[in-house]
Amino acid sequence: MEPETEGPPPIIHVTPLQQMLASCTGAILTSLMMTPLDVVKIRLQAQKNPFPKGKCFVYSNGLMDHMCVCEDGNNKAWYKKPGNFQGTLDAFLKILRNEGIKSLWSGLPPTLVMAVPATVIYFTCYEQLSAFLRAKLGENETRIPIVAGIVARFGAVTVISPLELIRTKVQSKKFSYKELHRFVSMKVSEDGWISLWKGWAPTILRDVPFSAMYWYNYEILKKWLCEKSGLYEPTFMINFTSGALSGSFAAVATLPFDVVKTQKQTQLWTHESRKSPVPFHLSTWAIMKNIVSESGFSGLFTGLIPRLIKIAPACAIMISTYEFGKAFFQKQNVERQYNSLDGLLTRNVNQSQVR
């Protein structure tokens, strides 16, 4: 009789709650590290061209882009404080010296209310969908990251889009909860439920292709770097490098949609604040044609370097922190399972000795 051969040890999975905790940690860390760059950029922009009341600008915390509306004409708002900055490094130093370190994270808390839940939904959905598709199609199916990435991003954008619209409205004018409820009810009665997803289409056109390309390239690069390094499991640096490179590829490919999205949302909120009707030429394709006619195809790739500087490190920090969190929880789950098995074996041995 041949001895039985042992198969590979069973894979210990990370629970959805643990995935949520890992993605939440990654989201907060990414925003804490990336927000100062955008705060300095906005302060420099405001110094060059002061923001008038009702003017919109894009605020990024490394996780999401948020449309912000200038509140008033005085210098109380963080983005209106005088600084006399000579450049990026000078702005960093002067803000630290004159206003304190907290000023580098100005405007962050209100945006985290949207960005962290959106990131948690997105990453957890991606993991769950990937696991489901791998179980159905096999571990080596290369299309899984594309499908899971598309569905997860589509869902996250759809859930968060109305909340982001409400956040922008609250930020543009201080509303009580009763006034906010009245605003939403009026919006729905006048324009229908679909009005709560204003700006959804250009966001989907940018974020869904970005997500598909990002996850596909990330999984391919991670696997390739592991093979080159002779490793079965990716290290922190492999995850970091794969995240930065795949984020860069996706950022370049989807930049035209980013340019259109920013322009469309800015114009939409400008018309909203002035209570003027939104013109027909604000459709996504019309804006794209207008940019090409005015600036050529190069106009669709405006701001390539700033976008890469923002996206590459944000993707690297987010994914490497997330994978580190998952690895930590997986180790905890393995130890917990072995401890429970060890306890069970000890109990069985004790019972047999008693007998």
Secondary structure as UniProt FT lines:
FT   HELIX           16..48
FT   TURN            53..54
FT   STRAND          56..60
FT   STRAND          65..69
FT   HELIX           78..80
FT   HELIX           88..99
FT   HELIX           101..105
FT   TURN            106..107
FT   HELIX           108..137
FT   TURN            139..140
FT   TURN            142..143
FT   HELIX           144..172
FT   HELIX           177..191
FT   HELIX           193..197
FT   TURN            198..199
FT   HELIX           200..229
FT   HELIX           236..253
FT   HELIX           255..274
FT   HELIX           280..282
FT   HELIX           284..295
FT   HELIX           297..301
FT   TURN            302..303
FT   HELIX           304..354
//
